[in-house]
Amino acid sequence: MTKSKEEVFNKIYEMLKEEYSQECTDIQLSGDTNLITDLMMNSVDALEFMLRLEQEFDIEIPDEELNVESLQSINYLVNIITKL
Protein backbone atom coordinates (compact mmCIF):
# COMPACT_ATOMS: atom_id res chain seq x y z
CA MET A 1 0.00 0.00 0.00
CA THR A 2 1.49 3.30 -1.10
CA LYS A 3 1.44 6.11 1.40
CA SER A 4 1.10 9.75 0.49
CA LYS A 5 3.91 12.18 1.18
CA GLU A 6 1.77 13.77 3.87
CA GLU A 7 1.22 10.42 5.62
CA VAL A 8 4.93 9.61 5.48
CA PHE A 9 5.88 13.07 6.75
CA ASN A 10 3.41 12.80 9.63
CA LYS A 11 4.76 9.39 10.66
CA ILE A 12 8.38 10.58 10.53
CA TYR A 13 7.35 13.65 12.51
CA GLU A 14 5.74 11.44 15.19
CA MET A 15 8.80 9.18 15.35
CA LEU A 16 11.14 12.15 15.76
CA LYS A 17 8.94 13.79 18.39
CA GLU A 18 8.94 10.53 20.34
CA GLU A 19 12.68 9.93 20.04
CA TYR A 20 13.95 13.50 20.29
CA SER A 21 11.35 15.19 22.46
CA GLN A 22 13.80 17.63 24.06
CA GLU A 23 15.37 18.70 20.77
CA CYS A 24 11.95 18.97 19.14
CA THR A 25 10.76 21.39 21.80
CA ASP A 26 13.80 23.55 21.11
CA ILE A 27 13.16 23.71 17.36
CA GLN A 28 10.13 23.69 15.11
CA LEU A 29 10.12 20.50 13.04
CA SER A 30 9.43 21.11 9.37
CA GLY A 31 10.19 19.46 6.07
CA ASP A 32 13.49 21.35 6.02
CA THR A 33 14.63 20.17 9.46
CA ASN A 34 18.15 18.75 9.20
CA LEU A 35 18.31 15.63 11.32
CA ILE A 36 22.04 15.88 11.95
CA THR A 37 22.51 19.57 12.66
CA ASP A 38 19.08 20.43 14.07
CA LEU A 39 18.46 17.28 16.11
CA MET A 40 22.13 16.59 16.82
CA MET A 41 21.99 13.00 15.54
CA ASN A 42 25.31 11.22 15.45
CA SER A 43 26.11 8.46 12.97
CA VAL A 44 24.80 5.70 15.24
CA ASP A 45 21.56 7.61 15.89
CA ALA A 46 21.15 8.17 12.15
CA LEU A 47 21.65 4.50 11.31
CA GLU A 48 19.23 3.41 14.02
CA PHE A 49 16.64 5.91 12.79
CA MET A 50 16.99 4.68 9.21
CA LEU A 51 16.49 1.10 10.42
CA ARG A 52 13.37 2.19 12.33
CA LEU A 53 12.07 3.82 9.14
CA GLU A 54 12.61 0.60 7.22
CA GLN A 55 10.68 -1.35 9.86
CA GLU A 56 7.90 1.21 10.17
CA PHE A 57 7.27 1.48 6.43
CA ASP A 58 8.15 -2.15 5.63
CA ILE A 59 10.74 -1.06 3.07
CA GLU A 60 14.42 -1.51 2.39
CA ILE A 61 16.25 1.73 1.80
CA PRO A 62 18.92 1.14 -0.87
CA ASP A 63 22.51 1.39 0.35
CA GLU A 64 23.17 4.34 -1.97
CA GLU A 65 20.46 6.27 -0.12
CA LEU A 66 21.96 5.55 3.32
CA ASN A 67 24.18 8.60 3.53
CA VAL A 68 24.45 12.01 5.11
CA GLU A 69 22.47 13.59 2.27
CA SER A 70 19.45 11.44 3.12
CA LEU A 71 19.40 13.11 6.54
CA GLN A 72 19.66 16.63 5.15
CA SER A 73 15.94 17.11 5.59
CA ILE A 74 12.75 15.34 6.51
CA ASN A 75 11.48 16.11 3.00
CA TYR A 76 14.41 14.21 1.49
CA LEU A 77 13.51 11.15 3.57
CA VAL A 78 9.85 11.49 2.58
CA ASN A 79 10.86 11.48 -1.09
CA ILE A 80 13.04 8.40 -0.67
CA ILE A 81 10.31 6.49 1.17
CA THR A 82 7.45 7.41 -1.15
CA LYS A 83 9.36 6.36 -4.27
CA LEU A 84 10.10 2.87 -2.88
NUDRENZA-784277 format. One record per residue: x, y, z of N, C-alpha, C, O, CB in turn. Coordinates in nm, 4 decimals, padded with zeros to 6 digits. Glycine has a CB too. Example, Ala and Ser with C-alpha at 12.3 -4.5 7.8 and 13.67 -1.06 7.14 Angstrom:
BEGIN
<pt n_px="01.3190" n_py="-00.5690" n_pz="00.7800" ca_px="01.2300" ca_py="-00.4500" ca_pz="00.7800" c_px="01.3200" c_py="-00.3300" c_pz="00.7800" o_px="01.4236" o_py="-00.3319" o_pz="00.8465" cb_px="01.1308" cb_py="-00.4473" cb_pz="00.9046"/>
<pt n_px="01.2850" n_py="-00.2250" n_pz="00.7080" ca_px="01.3670" ca_py="-00.1060" ca_pz="00.7140" c_px="01.2900" c_py="00.0030" c_pz="00.7870" o_px="01.3409" o_py="00.1138" o_pz="00.8039" cb_px="01.4084" cb_py="-00.0598" cb_pz="00.5725"/>
% end
This chain:
BEGIN
<pt n_px="00.0845" n_py="-00.1187" n_pz="00.0000" ca_px="00.0000" ca_py="00.0000" ca_pz="00.0000" c_px="00.0885" c_py="00.1243" c_pz="00.0000" o_px="00.1723" o_py="00.1419" o_pz="00.0885" cb_px="-00.0959" cb_py="00.0002" cb_pz="00.1224"/>
<pt n_px="00.0698" n_py="00.2084" n_pz="-00.0976" ca_px="00.1491" ca_py="00.3295" ca_pz="-00.1105" c_px="00.0936" c_py="00.4374" c_pz="-00.0184" o_px="-00.0273" o_py="00.4594" o_pz="-00.0109" cb_px="00.1511" cb_py="00.3784" cb_pz="-00.2567"/>
<pt n_px="00.1835" n_py="00.5029" n_pz="00.0500" ca_px="00.1442" ca_py="00.6108" ca_pz="00.1397" c_px="00.1715" c_py="00.7438" c_pz="00.0726" o_px="00.2658" o_py="00.7574" o_pz="-00.0054" cb_px="00.2188" cb_py="00.6013" cb_pz="00.2747"/>
<pt n_px="00.0885" n_py="00.8413" n_pz="00.1034" ca_px="00.1096" ca_py="00.9747" ca_pz="00.0488" c_px="00.2269" c_py="01.0407" c_pz="00.1192" o_px="00.2677" o_py="00.9984" o_pz="00.2273" cb_px="-00.0175" cb_py="01.0607" cb_pz="00.0628"/>
<pt n_px="00.2803" n_py="01.1439" n_pz="00.0573" ca_px="00.3912" ca_py="01.2180" ca_pz="00.1181" c_px="00.3487" c_py="01.2765" c_pz="00.2524" o_px="00.4281" o_py="01.2814" o_pz="00.3463" cb_px="00.4398" cb_py="01.3303" cb_pz="00.0240"/>
<pt n_px="00.2255" n_py="01.3201" n_pz="00.2612" ca_px="00.1770" ca_py="01.3767" ca_pz="00.3872" c_px="00.1734" c_py="01.2703" c_pz="00.4970" o_px="00.2133" o_py="01.2967" o_pz="00.6104" cb_px="00.0370" cb_py="01.4380" cb_pz="00.3682"/>
<pt n_px="00.1257" n_py="01.1503" n_pz="00.4636" ca_px="00.1223" ca_py="01.0416" ca_pz="00.5619" c_px="00.2627" c_py="01.0035" c_pz="00.6082" o_px="00.2857" o_py="00.9813" o_pz="00.7271" cb_px="00.0520" cb_py="00.9190" cb_pz="00.5029"/>
<pt n_px="00.3556" n_py="00.9961" n_pz="00.5141" ca_px="00.4932" ca_py="00.9608" ca_pz="00.5482" c_px="00.5544" c_py="01.0708" c_pz="00.6346" o_px="00.6184" o_py="01.0418" o_pz="00.7357" cb_px="00.5780" cb_py="00.9385" cb_pz="00.4201"/>
<pt n_px="00.5351" n_py="01.1961" n_pz="00.5955" ca_px="00.5875" ca_py="01.3074" ca_pz="00.6746" c_px="00.5325" c_py="01.3024" c_pz="00.8167" o_px="00.6078" o_py="01.3166" o_pz="00.9131" cb_px="00.5527" cb_py="01.4420" cb_pz="00.6085"/>
<pt n_px="00.4029" n_py="01.2826" n_pz="00.8299" ca_px="00.3408" ca_py="01.2801" ca_pz="00.9630" c_px="00.3959" c_py="01.1676" c_pz="01.0492" o_px="00.4155" o_py="01.1856" o_pz="01.1694" cb_px="00.1898" cb_py="01.2656" cb_pz="00.9505"/>
<pt n_px="00.4211" n_py="01.0513" n_pz="00.9890" ca_px="00.4757" ca_py="00.9389" ca_pz="01.0656" c_px="00.6192" c_py="00.9684" c_pz="01.1082" o_px="00.6557" o_py="00.9426" o_pz="01.2229" cb_px="00.4701" cb_py="00.8085" cb_pz="00.9828"/>
<pt n_px="00.7006" n_py="01.0215" n_pz="01.0185" ca_px="00.8383" ca_py="01.0576" ca_pz="01.0532" c_px="00.8368" c_py="01.1629" c_pz="01.1627" o_px="00.9146" o_py="01.1557" o_pz="01.2578" cb_px="00.9156" cb_py="01.1095" cb_pz="00.9289"/>
<pt n_px="00.7491" n_py="01.2594" n_pz="01.1493" ca_px="00.7346" ca_py="01.3650" ca_pz="01.2505" c_px="00.7048" c_py="01.3037" c_pz="01.3876" o_px="00.7675" o_py="01.3400" o_pz="01.4871" cb_px="00.6220" cb_py="01.4642" cb_pz="01.2103"/>
<pt n_px="00.6091" n_py="01.2110" n_pz="01.3925" ca_px="00.5737" ca_py="01.1435" ca_pz="01.5186" c_px="00.6933" c_py="01.0671" c_pz="01.5762" o_px="00.7195" o_py="01.0726" o_pz="01.6963" cb_px="00.4553" cb_py="01.0468" cb_pz="01.4963"/>
<pt n_px="00.7648" n_py="00.9964" n_pz="01.4898" ca_px="00.8801" ca_py="00.9184" ca_pz="01.5345" c_px="00.9878" c_py="01.0100" c_pz="01.5927" o_px="01.0476" o_py="00.9785" o_pz="01.6956" cb_px="00.9377" cb_py="00.8357" cb_pz="01.4181"/>
<pt n_px="01.0118" n_py="01.1216" n_pz="01.5275" ca_px="01.1135" ca_py="01.2153" ca_pz="01.5755" c_px="01.0705" c_py="01.2810" c_pz="01.7062" o_px="01.1517" o_py="01.2976" o_pz="01.7972" cb_px="01.1416" cb_py="01.3225" cb_pz="01.4698"/>
<pt n_px="00.9438" n_py="01.3183" n_pz="01.7156" ca_px="00.8943" ca_py="01.3795" ca_pz="01.8395" c_px="00.9085" c_py="01.2825" c_pz="01.9561" o_px="00.9420" o_py="01.3230" o_pz="02.0674" cb_px="00.7468" cb_py="01.4228" cb_pz="01.8239"/>
<pt n_px="00.8833" n_py="01.1557" n_pz="01.9305" ca_px="00.8939" ca_py="01.0531" ca_pz="02.0345" c_px="01.0399" c_py="01.0328" c_pz="02.0764" o_px="01.0708" o_py="01.0250" o_pz="02.1953" cb_px="00.8338" cb_py="00.9199" cb_pz="01.9847"/>
<pt n_px="01.1277" n_py="01.0246" n_pz="01.9784" ca_px="01.2682" ca_py="00.9930" ca_pz="02.0040" c_px="01.3493" c_py="01.1133" c_pz="02.0524" o_px="01.4397" o_py="01.0994" o_pz="02.1347" cb_px="01.3309" cb_py="00.9374" cb_pz="01.8792"/>
<pt n_px="01.3160" n_py="01.2304" n_pz="02.0006" ca_px="01.3952" ca_py="01.3504" ca_pz="02.0287" c_px="01.3077" c_py="01.4595" c_pz="02.0885" o_px="01.3096" o_py="01.5737" o_pz="02.0425" cb_px="01.4634" cb_py="01.4016" cb_pz="01.9007"/>
<pt n_px="01.2322" n_py="01.4248" n_pz="02.1896" ca_px="01.1351" ca_py="01.5191" ca_pz="02.2460" c_px="01.1996" c_py="01.6489" c_pz="02.2936" o_px="01.1439" o_py="01.7564" o_pz="02.2713" cb_px="01.0617" cb_py="01.4543" cb_pz="02.3612"/>
<pt n_px="01.3144" n_py="01.6417" n_pz="02.3580" ca_px="01.3798" ca_py="01.7635" ca_pz="02.4059" c_px="01.4237" c_py="01.8522" c_pz="02.2896" o_px="01.3967" o_py="01.9723" o_pz="02.2892" cb_px="01.5005" cb_py="01.7281" cb_pz="02.4934"/>
<pt n_px="01.4909" n_py="01.7934" n_pz="02.1917" ca_px="01.5372" ca_py="01.8698" ca_pz="02.0770" c_px="01.4203" c_py="01.9277" c_pz="01.9981" o_px="01.4286" o_py="02.0384" o_pz="01.9450" cb_px="01.6231" cb_py="01.7823" cb_pz="01.9868"/>
<pt n_px="01.3114" n_py="01.8515" n_pz="01.9912" ca_px="01.1952" ca_py="01.8969" ca_pz="01.9142" c_px="01.1235" c_py="02.0123" c_pz="01.9836" o_px="01.0560" o_py="02.0910" o_pz="01.9172" cb_px="01.0979" cb_py="01.7812" cb_pz="01.8922"/>
<pt n_px="01.1364" n_py="02.0238" n_pz="02.1134" ca_px="01.0760" ca_py="02.1389" ca_pz="02.1803" c_px="01.1614" c_py="02.2628" c_pz="02.1597" o_px="01.1114" o_py="02.3750" o_pz="02.1672" cb_px="01.0576" cb_py="02.1112" cb_pz="02.3302"/>
<pt n_px="01.2901" n_py="02.2427" n_pz="02.1339" ca_px="01.3798" ca_py="02.3552" ca_pz="02.1115" c_px="01.3709" c_py="02.4098" c_pz="01.9698" o_px="01.4033" o_py="02.5262" o_pz="01.9463" cb_px="01.5212" cb_py="02.3145" cb_pz="02.1410"/>
<pt n_px="01.3275" n_py="02.3276" n_pz="01.8754" ca_px="01.3155" ca_py="02.3713" ca_pz="01.7364" c_px="01.1768" c_py="02.3366" c_pz="01.6844" o_px="01.1064" o_py="02.2538" o_pz="01.7420" cb_px="01.4250" cb_py="02.3061" cb_pz="01.6479"/>
<pt n_px="01.1397" n_py="02.3994" n_pz="01.5777" ca_px="01.0133" ca_py="02.3695" ca_pz="01.5110" c_px="01.0423" c_py="02.2701" c_pz="01.3989" o_px="01.1120" o_py="02.3043" o_pz="01.3033" cb_px="00.9450" cb_py="02.5001" cb_pz="01.4554"/>
<pt n_px="00.9906" n_py="02.1490" n_pz="01.4084" ca_px="01.0117" ca_py="02.0501" ca_pz="01.3037" c_px="00.9360" c_py="02.0911" c_pz="01.1782" o_px="00.8190" o_py="02.1290" o_pz="01.1833" cb_px="00.9674" cb_py="01.9102" cb_pz="01.3506"/>
<pt n_px="01.0054" n_py="02.0824" n_pz="01.0664" ca_px="00.9426" ca_py="02.1106" ca_pz="00.9372" c_px="01.0063" c_py="02.0184" c_pz="00.8347" o_px="01.0957" o_py="01.9402" o_pz="00.8673" cb_px="00.9587" cb_py="02.2620" cb_pz="00.8959"/>
<pt n_px="00.9610" n_py="02.0276" n_pz="00.7131" ca_px="01.0188" ca_py="01.9463" ca_pz="00.6074" c_px="01.1660" c_py="01.9747" c_pz="00.5853" o_px="01.2393" o_py="01.8890" o_pz="00.5359" cb_px="00.9440" cb_py="01.9681" cb_pz="00.4800"/>
<pt n_px="01.2099" n_py="02.0949" n_pz="00.6216" ca_px="01.3490" ca_py="02.1347" ca_pz="00.6021" c_px="01.4381" c_py="02.1047" c_pz="00.7213" o_px="01.5579" o_py="02.1327" o_pz="00.7168" cb_px="01.3556" cb_py="02.2804" cb_pz="00.5715"/>
<pt n_px="01.3827" n_py="02.0484" n_pz="00.8279" ca_px="01.4627" ca_py="02.0172" ca_pz="00.9463" c_px="01.5750" c_py="01.9211" c_pz="00.9095" o_px="01.5508" o_py="01.8154" o_pz="00.8512" cb_px="01.3745" cb_py="01.9567" cb_pz="01.0578"/>
<pt n_px="01.6979" n_py="01.9586" n_pz="00.9438" ca_px="01.8149" ca_py="01.8750" ca_pz="00.9198" c_px="01.8330" c_py="01.7860" c_pz="01.0422" o_px="01.8508" o_py="01.8346" o_pz="01.1539" cb_px="01.9437" cb_py="01.9617" cb_pz="00.8919"/>
<pt n_px="01.8284" n_py="01.6567" n_pz="01.0198" ca_px="01.8313" ca_py="01.5633" ca_pz="01.1316" c_px="01.9655" c_py="01.5628" c_pz="01.2039" o_px="01.9711" o_py="01.5365" o_pz="01.3240" cb_px="01.7994" cb_py="01.4244" cb_pz="01.0830"/>
<pt n_px="02.0713" n_py="01.5911" n_pz="01.1331" ca_px="02.2035" ca_py="01.5884" ca_pz="01.1949" c_px="02.2323" c_py="01.7189" c_pz="01.2683" o_px="02.2700" o_py="01.7167" o_pz="01.3855" cb_px="02.3113" cb_py="01.5625" cb_pz="01.0895"/>
<pt n_px="02.2155" n_py="01.8305" n_pz="01.2021" ca_px="02.2509" ca_py="01.9572" ca_pz="01.2663" c_px="02.1424" c_py="02.0080" c_pz="01.3597" o_px="02.1736" o_py="02.0631" o_pz="01.4652" cb_px="02.2797" cb_py="02.0616" cb_pz="01.1616"/>
<pt n_px="02.0162" n_py="01.9910" n_pz="01.3238" ca_px="01.9080" ca_py="02.0433" ca_pz="01.4071" c_px="01.8765" c_py="01.9526" c_pz="01.5260" o_px="01.8502" o_py="02.0010" o_pz="01.6361" cb_px="01.7832" cb_py="02.0622" cb_pz="01.3233"/>
<pt n_px="01.8794" n_py="01.8222" n_pz="01.5038" ca_px="01.8461" ca_py="01.7278" ca_pz="01.6110" c_px="01.9700" c_py="01.6653" c_pz="01.6749" o_px="01.9599" o_py="01.5842" o_pz="01.7669" cb_px="01.7563" cb_py="01.6181" cb_pz="01.5570"/>
<pt n_px="02.0856" n_py="01.7042" n_pz="01.6249" ca_px="02.2132" ca_py="01.6586" ca_pz="01.6819" c_px="02.2290" c_py="01.5070" c_pz="01.6775" o_px="02.2845" o_py="01.4473" o_pz="01.7698" cb_px="02.2255" cb_py="01.7062" cb_pz="01.8251"/>
<pt n_px="02.1802" n_py="01.4445" n_pz="01.5699" ca_px="02.1994" ca_py="01.3002" ca_pz="01.5537" c_px="02.3457" c_py="01.2732" c_pz="01.5236" o_px="02.4094" o_py="01.3461" o_pz="01.4476" cb_px="02.1084" cb_py="01.2432" cb_pz="01.4409"/>
<pt n_px="02.3985" n_py="01.1667" n_pz="01.5846" ca_px="02.5310" ca_py="01.1215" ca_pz="01.5449" c_px="02.5126" c_py="01.0062" c_pz="01.4456" o_px="02.3997" o_py="00.9706" o_pz="01.4118" cb_px="02.6169" cb_py="01.0772" cb_pz="01.6699"/>
<pt n_px="02.6218" n_py="00.9491" n_pz="01.3998" ca_px="02.6113" ca_py="00.8461" ca_pz="01.2966" c_px="02.5352" c_py="00.7226" c_pz="01.3447" o_px="02.4611" o_py="00.6618" o_pz="01.2674" cb_px="02.7497" cb_py="00.8057" cb_pz="01.2501"/>
<pt n_px="02.5525" n_py="00.6858" n_pz="01.4691" ca_px="02.4802" ca_py="00.5698" ca_pz="01.5237" c_px="02.3308" c_py="00.6006" c_pz="01.5323" o_px="02.2478" o_py="00.5181" o_pz="01.4942" cb_px="02.5355" cb_py="00.5310" cb_pz="01.6640"/>
<pt n_px="02.2967" n_py="00.7198" n_pz="01.5825" ca_px="02.1563" ca_py="00.7612" ca_pz="01.5890" c_px="02.0931" c_py="00.7582" c_pz="01.4501" o_px="01.9812" o_py="00.7101" o_pz="01.4322" cb_px="02.1441" cb_py="00.9023" cb_pz="01.6500"/>
<pt n_px="02.1669" n_py="00.8103" n_pz="01.3527" ca_px="02.1153" ca_py="00.8172" ca_pz="01.2155" c_px="02.0888" c_py="00.6782" c_pz="01.1599" o_px="01.9842" o_py="00.6541" o_pz="01.0997" cb_px="02.2137" cb_py="00.8918" cb_pz="01.1248"/>
<pt n_px="02.1823" n_py="00.5872" n_pz="01.1796" ca_px="02.1652" ca_py="00.4501" ca_pz="01.1309" c_px="02.0464" c_py="00.3833" c_pz="01.1991" o_px="01.9656" o_py="00.3178" o_pz="01.1333" cb_px="02.2931" cb_py="00.3677" cb_pz="01.1545"/>
<pt n_px="02.0357" n_py="00.3995" n_pz="01.3295" ca_px="01.9230" ca_py="00.3414" ca_pz="01.4022" c_px="01.7902" c_py="00.3990" c_pz="01.3539" o_px="01.6917" o_py="00.3264" o_pz="01.3407" cb_px="01.9388" cb_py="00.3651" cb_pz="01.5524"/>
<pt n_px="01.7877" n_py="00.5286" n_pz="01.3277" ca_px="01.6638" ca_py="00.5906" ca_pz="01.2795" c_px="01.6275" c_py="00.5374" c_pz="01.1413" o_px="01.5105" o_py="00.5104" o_pz="01.1140" cb_px="01.6780" cb_py="00.7441" cb_pz="01.2752"/>
<pt n_px="01.7268" n_py="00.5221" n_pz="01.0542" ca_px="01.6992" ca_py="00.4684" ca_pz="00.9209" c_px="01.6445" c_py="00.3257" c_pz="00.9304" o_px="01.5541" o_py="00.2885" o_pz="00.8555" cb_px="01.8270" cb_py="00.4711" cb_pz="00.8341"/>
<pt n_px="01.6992" n_py="00.2463" n_pz="01.0224" ca_px="01.6485" ca_py="00.1104" ca_pz="01.0422" c_px="01.5051" c_py="00.1122" c_pz="01.0946" o_px="01.4229" o_py="00.0299" o_pz="01.0544" cb_px="01.7390" cb_py="00.0334" cb_pz="01.1393"/>
<pt n_px="01.4758" n_py="00.2052" n_pz="01.1833" ca_px="01.3373" ca_py="00.2191" ca_pz="01.2330" c_px="01.2426" c_py="00.2576" c_pz="01.1193" o_px="01.1293" o_py="00.2098" o_pz="01.1131" cb_px="01.3301" cb_py="00.3254" cb_pz="01.3463"/>
<pt n_px="01.2897" n_py="00.3441" n_pz="01.0296" ca_px="01.2066" ca_py="00.3823" ca_pz="00.9141" c_px="01.1790" c_py="00.2608" c_pz="00.8270" o_px="01.0664" o_py="00.2412" o_pz="00.7813" cb_px="01.2755" cb_py="00.4932" cb_pz="00.8307"/>
<pt n_px="01.2807" n_py="00.1797" n_pz="00.8040" ca_px="01.2611" ca_py="00.0596" ca_pz="00.7224" c_px="01.1569" c_py="-00.0321" c_pz="00.7861" o_px="01.0707" o_py="-00.0858" o_pz="00.7167" cb_px="01.3945" cb_py="-00.0158" cb_pz="00.7041"/>
<pt n_px="01.1645" n_py="-00.0497" n_pz="00.9161" ca_px="01.0676" ca_py="-00.1351" ca_pz="00.9855" c_px="00.9281" c_py="-00.0739" c_pz="00.9823" o_px="00.8300" o_py="-00.1427" o_pz="00.9540" cb_px="01.1110" cb_py="-00.1584" cb_pz="01.1307"/>
<pt n_px="00.9200" n_py="00.0539" n_pz="01.0109" ca_px="00.7901" ca_py="00.1212" ca_pz="01.0174" c_px="00.7161" c_py="00.1183" c_pz="00.8846" o_px="00.5950" o_py="00.0967" o_pz="00.8805" cb_px="00.8082" cb_py="00.2642" cb_pz="01.0617"/>
<pt n_px="00.7897" n_py="00.1401" n_pz="00.7756" ca_px="00.7270" ca_py="00.1481" ca_pz="00.6435" c_px="00.7393" c_py="00.0184" c_pz="00.5644" o_px="00.6967" o_py="00.0111" o_pz="00.4492" cb_px="00.7883" cb_py="00.2611" cb_pz="00.5644"/>
<pt n_px="00.7980" n_py="-00.0846" n_pz="00.6270" ca_px="00.8149" ca_py="-00.2148" ca_pz="00.5626" c_px="00.8818" c_py="-00.1994" c_pz="00.4256" o_px="00.8318" o_py="-00.2461" o_pz="00.3233" cb_px="00.6784" cb_py="-00.2853" cb_pz="00.5477"/>
<pt n_px="00.9969" n_py="-00.1320" n_pz="00.4283" ca_px="01.0737" ca_py="-00.1064" ca_pz="00.3068" c_px="01.2194" c_py="-00.1408" c_pz="00.3330" o_px="01.2595" o_py="-00.1656" o_pz="00.4467" cb_px="01.0590" cb_py="00.0416" cb_pz="00.2608"/>
<pt n_px="01.2977" n_py="-00.1418" n_pz="00.2263" ca_px="01.4424" ca_py="-00.1513" ca_pz="00.2392" c_px="01.5014" c_py="-00.0327" c_pz="00.1649" o_px="01.4898" o_py="-00.0218" o_pz="00.0429" cb_px="01.4975" cb_py="-00.2880" cb_pz="00.1833"/>
<pt n_px="01.5643" n_py="00.0553" n_pz="00.2399" ca_px="01.6253" ca_py="00.1734" ca_pz="00.1795" c_px="01.7552" c_py="00.1282" c_pz="00.1141" o_px="01.8406" o_py="00.0686" o_pz="00.1798" cb_px="01.6507" cb_py="00.2875" cb_pz="00.2861"/>
<pt n_px="01.7705" n_py="00.1567" n_pz="-00.0168" ca_px="01.8918" ca_py="00.1141" ca_pz="-00.0872" c_px="02.0178" c_py="00.1729" c_pz="-00.0223" o_px="02.0165" o_py="00.2846" o_pz="00.0296" cb_px="01.8845" cb_py="00.1556" cb_pz="-00.2352"/>
<pt n_px="02.1257" n_py="00.0956" n_pz="-00.0265" ca_px="02.2513" ca_py="00.1390" ca_pz="00.0347" c_px="02.2950" c_py="00.2763" c_pz="-00.0152" o_px="02.3478" o_py="00.3561" o_pz="00.0622" cb_px="02.3607" cb_py="00.0373" cb_pz="00.0069"/>
<pt n_px="02.2738" n_py="00.3044" n_pz="-00.1427" ca_px="02.3171" ca_py="00.4336" ca_pz="-00.1970" c_px="02.2390" c_py="00.5513" c_pz="-00.1383" o_px="02.2822" o_py="00.6661" o_pz="-00.1489" cb_px="02.3024" cb_py="00.4334" cb_pz="-00.3480"/>
<pt n_px="02.1248" n_py="00.5229" n_pz="-00.0769" ca_px="02.0457" ca_py="00.6275" ca_pz="-00.0117" c_px="02.0800" c_py="00.6421" c_pz="00.1373" o_px="02.0351" o_py="00.7365" o_pz="00.2024" cb_px="01.8969" cb_py="00.5973" cb_pz="-00.0277"/>
<pt n_px="02.1583" n_py="00.5500" n_pz="00.1901" ca_px="02.1963" ca_py="00.5550" ca_pz="00.3315" c_px="02.3229" c_py="00.6386" c_pz="00.3465" o_px="02.4332" o_py="00.5856" o_pz="00.3596" cb_px="02.2180" cb_py="00.4115" cb_pz="00.3889"/>
<pt n_px="02.3048" n_py="00.7691" n_pz="00.3443" ca_px="02.4176" ca_py="00.8598" ca_pz="00.3529" c_px="02.3762" c_py="00.9889" c_pz="00.4222" o_px="02.2597" o_py="01.0082" o_pz="00.4571" cb_px="02.4738" cb_py="00.8890" cb_pz="00.2137"/>
<pt n_px="02.4718" n_py="01.0748" n_pz="00.4409" ca_px="02.4455" ca_py="01.2011" ca_pz="00.5106" c_px="02.3412" c_py="01.2848" c_pz="00.4362" o_px="02.2601" o_py="01.3528" o_pz="00.4989" cb_px="02.5756" cb_py="01.2814" cb_pz="00.5264"/>
<pt n_px="02.3431" n_py="01.2801" n_pz="00.3041" ca_px="02.2469" ca_py="01.3590" ca_pz="00.2265" c_px="02.1027" c_py="01.3188" c_pz="00.2569" o_px="02.0126" o_py="01.4027" o_pz="00.2556" cb_px="02.2744" cb_py="01.3433" cb_pz="00.0771"/>
<pt n_px="02.0816" n_py="01.1900" n_pz="00.2843" ca_px="01.9450" ca_py="01.1442" ca_pz="00.3117" c_px="01.8916" c_py="01.2018" c_pz="00.4418" o_px="01.7707" o_py="01.2011" o_pz="00.4651" cb_px="01.9403" cb_py="00.9920" cb_pz="00.3170"/>
<pt n_px="01.9812" n_py="01.2518" n_pz="00.5272" ca_px="01.9397" ca_py="01.3108" ca_pz="00.6541" c_px="01.9426" c_py="01.4632" c_pz="00.6496" o_px="01.9276" o_py="01.5294" o_pz="00.7523" cb_px="02.0288" cb_py="01.2609" cb_pz="00.7666"/>
<pt n_px="01.9618" n_py="01.5178" n_pz="00.5310" ca_px="01.9656" ca_py="01.6631" ca_pz="00.5155" c_px="01.8324" c_py="01.7274" c_pz="00.5526" o_px="01.8281" o_py="01.8385" o_pz="00.6053" cb_px="02.0025" cb_py="01.6998" cb_pz="00.3724"/>
<pt n_px="01.7245" n_py="01.6559" n_pz="00.5242" ca_px="01.5940" ca_py="01.7113" ca_pz="00.5594" c_px="01.4907" c_py="01.5996" c_pz="00.5691" o_px="01.5070" o_py="01.4913" o_pz="00.5127" cb_px="01.5496" cb_py="01.8170" cb_pz="00.4558"/>
<pt n_px="01.3860" n_py="01.6293" n_pz="00.6413" ca_px="01.2750" ca_py="01.5343" ca_pz="00.6506" c_px="01.2141" c_py="01.5146" c_pz="00.5125" o_px="01.1763" o_py="01.4030" o_pz="00.4769" cb_px="01.1674" cb_py="01.5837" cb_pz="00.7516"/>
<pt n_px="01.2043" n_py="01.6216" n_pz="00.4344" ca_px="01.1475" ca_py="01.6107" ca_pz="00.2995" c_px="01.2268" c_py="01.5134" c_pz="00.2126" o_px="01.1684" o_py="01.4394" o_pz="00.1334" cb_px="01.1434" cb_py="01.7481" cb_pz="00.2327"/>
<pt n_px="01.3576" n_py="01.5130" n_pz="00.2266" ca_px="01.4411" ca_py="01.4213" ca_pz="00.1491" c_px="01.4054" c_py="01.2770" c_pz="00.1842" o_px="01.3911" o_py="01.1927" o_pz="00.0956" cb_px="01.5917" cb_py="01.4482" cb_pz="00.1754"/>
<pt n_px="01.3911" n_py="01.2492" n_pz="00.3135" ca_px="01.3506" ca_py="01.1155" ca_pz="00.3572" c_px="01.2131" c_py="01.0783" c_pz="00.3038" o_px="01.1918" o_py="00.9660" o_pz="00.2580" cb_px="01.3508" cb_py="01.1073" cb_pz="00.5093"/>
<pt n_px="01.1204" n_py="01.1725" n_pz="00.3097" ca_px="00.9854" ca_py="01.1489" ca_pz="00.2581" c_px="00.9919" c_py="01.1090" c_pz="00.1114" o_px="00.9244" o_py="01.0152" o_pz="00.0692" cb_px="00.8970" cb_py="01.2744" cb_pz="00.2757"/>
<pt n_px="01.0731" n_py="01.1802" n_pz="00.0336" ca_px="01.0855" ca_py="01.1484" ca_pz="-00.1093" c_px="01.1442" c_py="01.0112" c_pz="-00.1316" o_px="01.0986" o_py="00.9387" o_pz="-00.2200" cb_px="01.1710" cb_py="01.2519" cb_pz="-00.1794"/>
<pt n_px="01.2444" n_py="00.9734" n_pz="-00.0539" ca_px="01.3041" ca_py="00.8397" ca_pz="-00.0668" c_px="01.1981" c_py="00.7338" c_pz="-00.0366" o_px="01.1818" o_py="00.6384" o_pz="-00.1127" cb_px="01.4268" cb_py="00.8236" cb_pz="00.0290"/>
<pt n_px="01.1272" n_py="00.7507" n_pz="00.0733" ca_px="01.0308" ca_py="00.6490" ca_pz="00.1168" c_px="00.9137" c_py="00.6372" c_pz="00.0215" o_px="00.8690" o_py="00.5261" o_pz="-00.0071" cb_px="00.9799" cb_py="00.6808" cb_pz="00.2559"/>
<pt n_px="00.8631" n_py="00.7480" n_pz="-00.0281" ca_px="00.7448" ca_py="00.7409" ca_pz="-00.1151" c_px="00.7769" c_py="00.6870" c_pz="-00.2539" o_px="00.6869" o_py="00.6407" o_pz="-00.3241" cb_px="00.6817" cb_py="00.8779" cb_pz="-00.1280"/>
<pt n_px="00.9032" n_py="00.6921" n_pz="-00.2947" ca_px="00.9361" ca_py="00.6363" ca_pz="-00.4266" c_px="00.9685" c_py="00.4876" c_pz="-00.4212" o_px="00.9826" o_py="00.4240" o_pz="-00.5256" cb_px="01.0532" cb_py="00.7109" cb_pz="-00.4864"/>
<pt n_px="00.9808" n_py="00.4310" n_pz="-00.3008" ca_px="01.0105" ca_py="00.2873" ca_pz="-00.2881" c_px="00.8832" c_py="00.2042" c_pz="-00.2980" o_px="00.8887" o_py="00.0815" o_pz="-00.2895" cb_px="01.0817" cb_py="00.2583" cb_pz="-00.1544"/>
% end
